[in-house]
Amino acid sequence: MVQNLTRSFNIVVVEMRELTIKCRYGNKAALCWGEGNTKKILALHGWLDNAASFYHLAPLLAEKGYEVVAVDFAGHGHSDYRAQGHYAHFIDYVLDIQDVLTQLNWKKPILLGHSMGAAMSVMYSAAFPEKIDKNIMIENVGPVPSYGKGEAASNLREALLQWQAHNEEHTSFHKNIDSALQARLKVTPMEAKYLKPMVERGLKKTSEGYHWRTDKRLRLRSLFRFSEEIVQDVLSSPKPETLLILAKPFTYALSYPTAQQRIEKLSAKKLVFIEGGHHLHIDKSRQVFSEIESFLE
């Protein structure tokens, strides 16, 4: 434990604790709500986000008897980076899930994933359906689509060139937290008060100002992507009961031709549409909570 914090959400007051989970390949930082509650939820955030993505949703679940541990994926938030020279493949985040669950030693927890976290949760739960009770996916239906036909070589070339030119030095700084918040609001529009906890957790203060904590390798073009055939094969595999929550209308997260096919292959026990943006679990947390509560009961 690093520190104890308390947060108030209207009538919901839930203690939030910061955790460090010692894994084989680097420490994973996490936030925990409802510690000691019998029912367990592992919450998995999206690309370039962090555990505070669940700052508004997790206390609502904790108040209903769930222990929620929201982990920072490697290279995000306060977690360690991947080893030097290691490429940041998306599929490696499934290893993060496996390592964290091994350390937590939970029996059949629920997975709750947003965006990239949802993609990784379905990959893990399809691989080990006997280890997961239920899977809740928000705003994603599997890994990023493969490159288009005829683009494989050019995309590999671009990825290699980006890797060659990459360095870990930070050259862009914000003078204060509000400056960083305003920058993030341009790409994640909502009321600032909802987004601020995630932005604060994602910043590091230096003598030159604030820069994002995220590993700069996360922004490099991927050297490898799964084919659509493989993704849909995973989605159609045996897996735990699944709740799929999507924004209405579709956001950029599902702006690819095979999105509807993936939804059909997933065969979620319950499919819900909520009007909002890609991060609807943040600014529409109570609506999302209501759907999750109904599904889990």
C-alpha positions, 0 to 999 in steps of 0.5 A: 500500500502506498497511501489511503484516499477517500472519494465522495460520489454524491451519497457514495463514499468509498475508500480508494487505496493505491497498490503495488503488485509485484509481478515477474516482469516489473511492478504493476501499480493499481487502485483498489476500491472496496477492499475485502469485499467478497466479489472481485473485479479486475478493471482494465483501462484503454490505450494511453489511459490509466487506472483512474479511468475507473475513478467514477465507476469503481466506487459505485461497484464497491458500494454494491459489494465488489472489490475493484482493482484497476491496474495500470498496464505496463508503460501506463500510469505508475506501472513500470515500463517494458524492458529496454529494447522491448517492443510494446505489442498490444497482445503483451497486455494479456501477459499483464492480466495473467501476471496480476491475477496470479499475484492477486490469487482470486478465484474466478473474478470478473473482468471489466475492460474499456477499449484496449482493456476490453480487447485484452479481456476477451483474449484472456477470457477466451484462452482461460474461460474456466478462470473468469466468472464474467466479462464486461467489455466497454467500447471495443470488440477485439484487437485493432483490425489488421492492415488492409490488403496490399499494405503489409510491407509499407506498414512494416517499413513505417514501423521499422523507421519509427523504431529506428528514430525513437528515443525516450527523451521528453521534449514536450511539457505542460506548465501545469495540470490544467494545461495538460487537462485542456490538451486531453479534453481536445481528444476526449471531450467531456466536462473537465471534472470527469477527466481530471483524475485520469489526467492527474495520474497520467502526469509526471512533474519535472523541473521543466514542467509536466509530461505524460508518464506513458511510455513513448513506445506506445505511440509507435506503429505496430510491427504486427497485428492479428488477422481478422480471421484470427480475431473472429476465431477468438471471439467465437470461442467458448468464453464466460458470459459477456456484457458488451456496452457500446456508445451510440452512435458508433465512435472511432473505436468501431469505425472499421468494416468488420465491427458488426461481424465481430459483434455477432461473433462475440454473441454477448449475453447482453448488448447495450447501447448508451448515448455518449462518447468513447469514454462513456464509463467516465462521464456516463458512469451511473448509466454504465453502472446500472447496466453492469449491476443488472447484468451481474445480478 
